[in-house]
């Protein structure tokens, strides 16, 4: 087999994905890359890569004989609002570079993550279907929706084997929050194990779709391993596990750490979160390639607290 290039390998998803890929395929077959040097050994070869540098992309693909790219580099929802044009350029230009690599035959397979940010205030909020109204009003959501259309276009017009899921809020213990609207659900555990009071930037009853990182990584790899004939959605699959509010996650944490305290100070991130669904219908992913989550809010909480402690 050819080798795998992970772009944006030092981010929240990339940190865990690289570990999983190295475990599955061996360190010689995985190359991690990011715009900065890693603070710890990723367990495989590492290269500096600006995801908007087409020549550097081609250089790495040729040098390492890459046949699969996991393209994770992006500016996330909250940070993107602070620099819209930079965020659009990073999110779109880097995707088009990788799609062109697929079109030319330089790579065989591409994974690109979309997000529940493609949904907006006009989207049905509960049990949001696979195909529905997508009118995002955030920079991040607009770029992800455009990316979905480009992915489907390159698959239909040029046969590029591109695969994608719409990630919900992701929660893991191997990396710190990275600027996403759902990142409170990561930070809250860090504060809890330190015995600190947590101040939440969302309203206490703001319910959002979430997923534990081990499930997200496993599901991503299962999608990439699936027979191409089973992958029917080439824009992006709805992908979900469970939903909860800040108040609900705080209650579950208190069941394990009775002294935990939370306060609420909603900011501009609440405006973004308020436009997103509270639950996702991912029946297509479950039917097409067998997606099924293993963790619940309660089992995730126990595992998070155990690992962070």
Helices and strands as residue ranges (DSSP letters): E 3-7, H 12-25, G 27-29, E 30-34, E 45-48, H 54-64, E 66-71, H 77-80, H 84-104, E 109-112, E 114-115, G 116-118, H 139-158, E 162-163, E 165-167, E 169-171, H 184-193, E 198-200, E 208-212, H 213-225, G 228-230, E 237-238, E 242-244, H 246-256, E 262-264, H 268-273, H 283-289, H 297-308
